[in-house]
């Protein structure tokens, strides 16, 4: 999503620079099989040009025509694509896809949200039925925008905050019917449909250790759109990494030179027991959501035993963020295969998936089975 967001913003700036109008199409609901899921976005220019895709190619041309009509009318609206895979030219296109299309201008709240969504976790809640307006609910508690009718806004904001606090579906986007009532007044029996779009900040990976096997790890993460930082005390090894943030630091300098946050994923791969011990403690004492330690479990046991001798025993919460051995079980042997397995694990955990083979999976392909949560009732 992060690379897509950058492309959309570049497309918008280019369109406006040429004096073109633009519309943004967002997938808000998918029923059945579809190439892309809710939250996928596509930019359509008034001259018929487009940026990004909302399907595998089966919806784009029709979407362009619909969006151009909406641009001409100057109003937002919802359109529904109901495709029978056996009757289309495009294999893999089936199911029902609902798309919200809106004209978009430089000062719109959507543009600001797209810009911030690359760096900040937040929710943009848009009323697409039974009312109008949208609110931007940010992780620091700020709420921007307005929804009509006013009695709907309180419930929408509460639902958005549940998403941000992990009380609702993790890392997802969905339509929810929200009642208009508040605690102070009874419901009027009506509901509004609201699309909750949870931002996808650019994911970040920090690699501690600049050995030869760290380069494939960094390259795989970069290919997936991650920002990558490599930390090592050896300047000559750091020089071999391209397109990464490089931090030359020994363990005693981490507190000053490396700021770890909750969104960070960490891989410890110095291949040095003493340094890895210091890195692991530094990582576990931070809020980083993923701390992977390369190597077999008996090696980690030695590191943890040494940490215990110095008075540090990881809590249950800290252990829950630690992974060892790292990666999805694909029999990885080469550094490139290990990187593929490790990044597959990180992506899966970030999206709430357990991993394993899709063949034989009883639920839908895009249905998370490890972190399956239902929206909180309103």
ABEGO torsion letter per residue (X at the ends): XAAAAAAAAAAAAAAAAAGBBBBBBBBABBBEBBABBBGBBBBBBAAGBBBEBABAGAAAAAAAAAAAAAAAAGBBBBBBBBBBAAABABBGBBEBBBBBBBBBBAABAAAAAAAAAAABBBBBBBBABGEBEBBBBBAAGBBBEBBOBAAAAAAAAAAAAAAAAGABBBGBBBBBBBBABBAABBBAGBBBBBBBBBBBBBBBBBBBEABAAAAAAAAAAAAAGBBBBBBBABAAAAAABBGBBBBBBBAAAAAAABBBBAABBBBBBAGBAAAAAAAAAAAAABABABBBBBEBAAAAAAAAAAAAAAGBBBBAAAAAABBOBBEBBAGBABAAAAAAAAAAAAAAAAAGBAEEBABGBABBAABBAAABBBBBBX
